[in-house]
């Protein structure tokens, strides 16, 4: 097999892979995930962090809690500043995303399992139709003939 055939085969495989429905679904998930990440980051930075900063500032006796958690830092004896507020913000951001993803996946997977169970249930066979008047009459005649 020549290089040209290998390249053509590789391109054909890639084309089949790229245009499957799964890849499109994954791309949509990545785009929605990015937008969701922005929402979570805004929630953490604008709502959660001011509360955490106020708690930390009141515990440490600092009066200026309004500047946010990002201003929290530790300065070493040699003058190196370590901004631990950024790290705390990242950890809180991660925890919130992990909790939300866990809850969504738990509910989504539960929903999918319920759907699968309902689809796997065998359909009950329909009840046999009621016998017609002719069949009832013929059954009575047969029973009468048996008794003679």
N, C-alpha and C positions, 0 to 999 in steps of 0.2 A: 504494500500500500504506500503510495507516494505521499509527499508532504502536502500536496494540493488536496488530495482526498481526505487526509487527516484534518486539515483546516476546514474543509467543507463540512465534514462530519461533525466537527466540534461546533461550528457555527450553527448547524442544524439542531444539534442538541441544545445549545444555548437558546436558540429561538423557541424551541418547544418548551423549554423551562421558563423562559421569561414571559411568555404569553399565556401561561396557564392561569386559571382563576386564582390559585393559591398565592401567586406572586402579587397579583393586583390587590387581593385582600390584605396581604402583608404590607404593601405600600400604603394602603389606606390606614391600616393600624399604626404605622410609623408616623404618618401625618397627624392623626388624631392624638397619638401619644405625645407628640411635640407640643401641640396646642394644650393638651392636658397638663403637661409639665410647666407651661407658662402660668396656668391657672394656679397650680399648686405652689409654684415659687412666689407668686403674688400673695397668695393666702399666707404663706409662711412669713414672708418679709413684711407684709402690711398689717397682719392681724396677730399672728402667733408671737413673732419676735418682739414687738413692743411690750406684750404682756410678760414674756420671759425676761426682757431687759428690765422692766419695772421691778420684777421680783428679785433679780440679781442685784440691781442697784439699791433696792431697799435693804437687802440682806448685807450688802457690803458697805452701806452707809453713804453711797454716792448720791448726790442730789440731782445730777444731770442724766436722767434716764431717757430723755426725749431723743437723744441722738441715735439711739438704736443699739442693737447688740453688736453690730460690726465695729463699734468703737471700743468694745471691751478688748483689752490687750494686756499683756504682761511684758514689762521691760526688765531685761536681765541686768546684772551688775555691769556688764560691758556695754550696755546701751542698745542691745539688740531687742527690737520690739517683736513680740509674738502675738498676732491678732487671733486669739482663741475664739472670739465672737463669730468670725467667719466659719470656723469649724463647727461650732454649736449650731449655727444656722444650717449648714449642710447636713448635719446629722438629723436635725428635726425635719428638714425637707425630705430626706430619705425615708425616715420613719413614717411620715404621713403618706408618701407615695406607696410605700410597701403595704401599709394598712389598707389603703383604698384599693390597690391592685388585688390584695388577698380577698377582700370582701367581694369585689366585682367578680373575680374568678370563681370564688366559692358559690356565689349565687348563679353565675352563668353556667358553671359545670353542673350544679344541682338542677337547673332548668333543663339542660341538655339531657341529663340522665332521666328526668321525669318524662321528657318527650320520647326518649328511646324506649322506656318501659311501656308507655302507652302504645307505641308503634309495634312493639313485640307481642302485645297481648293478642292471643288468637281471637278472631271474631267468632262469636257464638253462632252455631248453625241456626238457620231460621227454623221456626217451629213448623212442623208439617201442616199442610193445609187441612182444614176440616173436611171430612168426607162429604161428598155431595149426597143429595137425596137418593139418587139411584144406587150409590154404593151402600148407603144405610139399608135400603130396601133389599138389595142383594145379600147383604150380610145377614139380615133377619131370615130371608128365605133359606140361606145355607144352614143357619143354626136350626131352623125348623126341620129341615131334611135330615140333619144329623141325629136329631132326637127321635125320629121315627124308626 
